[in-house]
Amino acid sequence: MKLQYQLNIAFTALLLVVMAVTGYVVYSLILNLLIQDEQRQLEQKGEIIVNVLDEAYMSRETLQDFNTFLQEQDLQLFLYDRQQNSVIFSTLPTKIVTGLFLNNDFSDNKEELWEYGNEKYVTSRILFVPESLGLELILLTPLQDLQLVQQNFIQRMLIVLFVGTIVAIGLSYFLTRKLVTPLTRLKQQLKKIEKRKFDEIEPIDATGEVKEVAQGMYDMANELQRYINTQQTFFQNASHELKTPLMTIQGYAEGMKDKVFDEQDEEKGLEVMVSEVNRLKKIINEMILLAKLESEEVSYKQDKIDVSSLIDKVMERALPLATEKNITLHHQVEKDTYLLGDEERLLRALLNLTFNGLRHATSEIILTVYKQQDHIILKVEDDGEGIAEELMPHIFHRFVKGKNGETGLGLAIARAIVEQSDGKITVGRSALGGAAFTLVFQAIAN
């Protein structure tokens, strides 16, 4: 069943339950409220009549003179003598008076409902003053009249509830449709992602959490498309990088087999073959390492690292190549900087960045370390030609090489190691004129 129908059914069921409970409670209370209200009204009318009779100095001797007055009130009432336990006067027919008197205890002041046959009557009693007279005015209203009012009220309430239910269900249908429609469209976009039709993905007009999910879907689709493109590029570049040295080795090997080289060329060919084999070995080793880093198959230690000591190791290992290229290495490290990570692998990442700088630098490289709030910032900058703007978004992808690049895997390995340490690496333009690689890590206490 579709989500829209499920929501509508659930809302309608909940509404019906609430209405049923509300109707039952109202139906149970309304009659009691009507009885109480009728008793108050009868009491008010009775007090007015009693006051009129009292002001006329009513007595037992003058009682008969007021029968006509009571008859004119158009009320159902008794004039009851408590001392003699008898009805002196009533506006009701004699048959009903006799039946009520026989079936009910007139002397019980707490009895609010009297019965006669199938009829019930709501009563209200008012004593005459002085009480020594023992006279009491009893007013009655048939319960059936109040039940008719109750039924009329319930009928009106049911009409209101019915109309309200129709409006509520219509509103529910509109709102759930507004909610479910973006989800339906989102499902259609996911089908396009499943079929890798990334160019056909369309934006969804939604709000709230659905909008956030849609945005997450777009980000996922873009990342998936980028990943697929990267994989395709990787296989193309990998095949090219591996094919070139293999063709070189094959060419020299076939030449030696066919004796087409003299002794000097053959010696040179052997050197080229050894060089290409070493290059192949390096590419394959770096590809294996990168695959392990990105698949998290390698064990990754989380130790406390003194960043100052780590930079010293980078300087020691990079100094020979810097001296050979006549490039000056500088480092500026803030004291008491520590982070969590695998020191061996972070050293590999920083060396990859430093050697990359040595290949492109003109005269100097600067390694800088400082704290910024609760983060540690590491920068590797050179004064070379820098990285082309169009290359920057892809510089950390596999086999993406700038000028004078080697395997195109060094920066990808550095990025994987930094991210394994819960860090972030970015590239930009250095104040020296070349490239600037910035690494950000979470700082820890000394």
Secondary structure, 3 states (H helix, E strand, C coil): CCHHHHHHHHHHHHHHHHHHHHHHHHHHHHHHHHHHHHHHHHHHHHHHHHHHHHHCCCCCCCHHHHHHHHHCCCCEEEEEECCCCEEEEECCCHHHHHHHHHHCCCCCCCCCEEEECCEEEEEEEEECCCHHHCEEEEEEEEHHHHHHHHHHHHHHHHHHHHHHHHHHHHHHHHHHHHHHHHHHHHHHHHHHHHCCCHHHCCCCCCCHHHHHHHHHHHHHHHHHHHHHHHHHHHHHHHHHHHHHHHHHHHHHHHHHHCCCCCHHHHHHHHHHHHHHHHHHHHHHHHHHHHHHHHHCCCCCCCEEEEHHHHHHHHHHHHHHHHHHCCCEEEEEECCCCEEEECHHHHHHHHHHHHHHHHHHCCCEEEEEEEEECCEEEEEEEECCCCCCCCCHHHCCCCCCCCCCCCCCCHHHHHHHHHHHCCCEEEEEECCCCCEEEEEEEEECCC
